[in-house]
Amino acid sequence: RLEAPLRAALCSAVERFPEGLNGQDIALMLPCLGEVASQQPGLVQLLATRTMQLSSMLSPRQLARVICGFGDARAQNPKLWDTFCRESLRRSNYFSTPDVVRVLAGFSVAGVQNEEVLRTFWGLAASKREKLLAEETLALLQLWPHLEPGVQRHFPQMVPELVGNLRQRLERGAQSGWQVPPQFASQLFEWLPSSRRLSSGGKLEGRVLRAALKQLPRTVERSTGPEWDKLLSALTLLDTEVLARARVEAQQQPALRAAVAQQVRPWLGE
């Protein structure tokens, strides 16, 4: 994200000469604008018009980024989304694994329910599931409940395979020394209560929770003030089962107790 003065200057430049933008400019610019874009519909319309002019020349990576960016900007332009549907289908075989996730995220946020596009890209996600990182796997699990049931029925094994991949990524990451970033840890613990709705038995994904808790000492150590506040809320305020298991883990892991004590010591004035 850019600082406010830079964002303002960027918006001003776009408004003065949108024709000077190329595909790479737009692909890099949209994520930087953040919420500013959603608050300036005129700016979004200028960018949308220019993007449609360039759509056939965008690379798959650029296309994925602008789809995700316009989704975040809450762009309400049917012609733009029709263009994205057409161009993404035309080049569907050339999207990388991260870009498949970006396309699905962008369409989901925008509320696009083009069945052909969704079946194509969820199919790509299924075929690339072994390449998905933990963050990408969690993103797909968060998107799944918003998918039309008609599309979900085409992928009956998607949820268990994604959950299994997420657990394996966490377990193998612990063995290889990968440290779970605090932001991802917060998102994971926030998602876990909703995993009951994805389970046939209505149970929380306990193996994923255990794998995440094993990583918690190093995650807590790395957390800054705002990250720690968010992580603590996700662990203690959202679900009693998550809280209970976190307490048990703290009793069993001296490293976790020490990391938590280090975080709370400033609150106690020590």
PyMOL commands that set and color helices and strands:
alter all, ss='L'
color gray80, all
select helices_A, chain A and resi 4-16+18-20+23-33+35-38+41-57+60-72+78-90+92-94+97-110+115-127+129-131+134-146+149-152+158-176+182-198+206-214+216-222+225-236+240-252+254-268
alter helices_A, ss='H'
color red, helices_A
deselect
rebuild
show_as cartoon
